[in-house]
Amino acid sequence: MEEIILEVQVRPELKKGKVKDLRQNGYIPAVVYHEGKESLPLKVSHEALLKLVHQHRIEGVVINLKVKDDKKGKLRSCLIKEIQYDPVHGDIIHVDFNEISLTKAIKINVPVVAKGEPAGVKQEGGSLEHILWEVEIECLPTNIPKGIEVDVSQLKIGDSVHIKDIVFPEGIKVLHEPETIVLSIAAPMKEEVVVVPAEGEVPQEPEVIKEKKEVPVEAAEEGKKEEGKKEK
């Protein structure tokens, strides 16, 4: 597991106005949560956090927080719990961390990465359907993979990859049903051919065949009597 260290500083609880000043000075407010312990308010360099976001898929990466002025000097192993963004500008405005134990298994989602170009796409004109973009697993934090790679190069139209078909790294427990479909190759869409009438040609409307109404027997006999009277 790659060791990622992020330097942070403890901050006092701040009012809304002070939090704005904090951001203007190049820091982002953050909080570390730990089960059974009080939360720890922090501030982290906006520049350092952006660099981390651009270099790693931080949602599933263990981040070791190095708290400045911490006398013990102990790194806090954490996962990103939530990142809040400004709804207008899209800037990061707050980060929540979950402190974890490196010796206790956790549940986490990791991305599925398709490798290769499917034969059903290249040769048959089909399309690769990503049914499950992430898989939920359970493992030690030190065993979290960056992604689950699946070779799709041999897949043809109609073929699918199920959870049971994927070889997962050792120490990984998959929390999906074995028959769950992850990837599949769909047939190309058939375009409906619209017949355009030639210039000057009037489109023919379908002939409407009226259903012949059956005349009741009594009415038919009555009609014959009337005709007979007229003839006399």
Secondary structure as UniProt FT lines:
FT   STRAND          4..10
FT   HELIX           16..24
FT   TURN            25..26
FT   STRAND          27..33
FT   TURN            35..36
FT   STRAND          40..45
FT   HELIX           46..55
FT   HELIX           58..60
FT   STRAND          63..67
FT   TURN            68..69
FT   TURN            71..72
FT   STRAND          76..85
FT   TURN            87..89
FT   STRAND          92..99
FT   TURN            102..103
FT   STRAND          106..115
FT   HELIX           119..122
FT   TURN            123..124
FT   STRAND          127..130
FT   STRAND          134..139
FT   HELIX           141..143
FT   STRAND          148..151
FT   TURN            153..154
FT   TURN            157..158
FT   STRAND          160..162
FT   HELIX           163..165
FT   TURN            170..171
FT   STRAND          173..174
FT   TURN            178..179
FT   STRAND          181..186
FT   TURN            199..200
FT   HELIX           217..231
//
